[in-house]
């Protein structure tokens, strides 16, 4: 759904032809990835065709019909979109493709009414948790190794630089420059959250997930990153599965009681 | 069957860990004697020894595995390298667009918001950033063409369209043009100047 929303935005804003055509056909990008192959098959409209295939596959995945084939074709088409326009293919796109490939080999593929109540192996949840730990831990270590200011008591907070960058953030750099302590605390909290992502493997997973949700909601509110936060949060049900399932079963039982009454 | 699945899963875990080991993505393949000494002076012997050990592991174990087994990644474009905003820019940058000398767009300006939704779109935003921050950016021509074509459609009598990269020290009260992209009638070819 995140992907459909994202592609719909591209269409709605009228930039599909700029983004998904090569420069030689009037598009924006001067270069493409060497792994782009569809332009050899489909010419100038290759990117737009891949966009259509990706969107169609996304609908099939959501509906559950032909989902396995749709995931495989959709991920390949989605990857070609990234090779077509590399600057527009971000970390969240890689995360979504990785998550879809995990689901491809899982038992959680099919119409939702057939999956309800079905018992299936838990390895996809464990693998997705492992991938999330790798993502957050890598992000935290990359921050610390390359910019020790994330934990400094005196340096300019990197979080202020990121959120108050007019090209990607929403907050006013002039006004918020007088409150560095707020962003210093935010920087420490970000590092603490990312480095503590190993808690996902423990019984504190759900508590960690609550802080993760808060961080992504904060990112959504303060930055122009499009579907990044939504894409990350789409993986969070695997972290919250334990409390979500009893809540969902409770809601079902309440609905059945209401219907019987 | 379950043993096969278990074996495959262990392989997948090991592969993902090898191609995306946290902390080693940006490690170089070697550390010179000068760099090592500088690190020892700054952070002590223990940190320097651990860093040197990590560099050797990265070069001799992880890099060959990544080369041999990570070749599947580009097919699905799932390279396991997670930067996710290491840092922000040290200066403040804004893009300003002028049509016939009148500003119509400036980054994060409440009124000058022509083309704001397009320029803010997550797929286009990185191109805007690189065009503003770097004189030699890869896609400045394409971005300029996009802006100029839309300006000419919106203002058919326009004679000149400028994209101005503004830069200033934090907090950004005073910004100065660091380079400009100009397109003028009748040719409407784009040129970049400092």
Interface residues (C-beta under 8 A of the other chain):
Chain A: X6 X9 X10 X13 X14 X15 X18 X19 X23 X27 X28 X29 X30 X31 X33 X35 X75 X76 X78 X79 X82 X83 X85 X87 X88 X89 X90 X91 X93 X94 X97 X98 X101 X121 X123 X127 X130 X131 X134 X135 X136 X137 X138 X139 X140 X141 X142 X143 X145 X146 X147 X149 X156 X158 X159 X160 X161 X162 X163 X164 X165 X166 X167 X168 X169 X170 X172 X173 X174 X176 X177 X224 X225 X226 X227 X228
Chain B: X5 X9 X12 X13 X16 X17 X20 X22 X23 X25 X26 X74 X75 X76 X77 X78 X79 X80 X81 X82 X83 X84 X85 X86 X87 X88 X89 X90 X92 X93 X94 X95 X107 X108 X117 X118 X120 X121 X122 X123 X124 X125 X126 X127 X128 X129 X130 X132 X133 X138 X139 X141 X142 X143 X145 X146 X170 X171 X172 X173
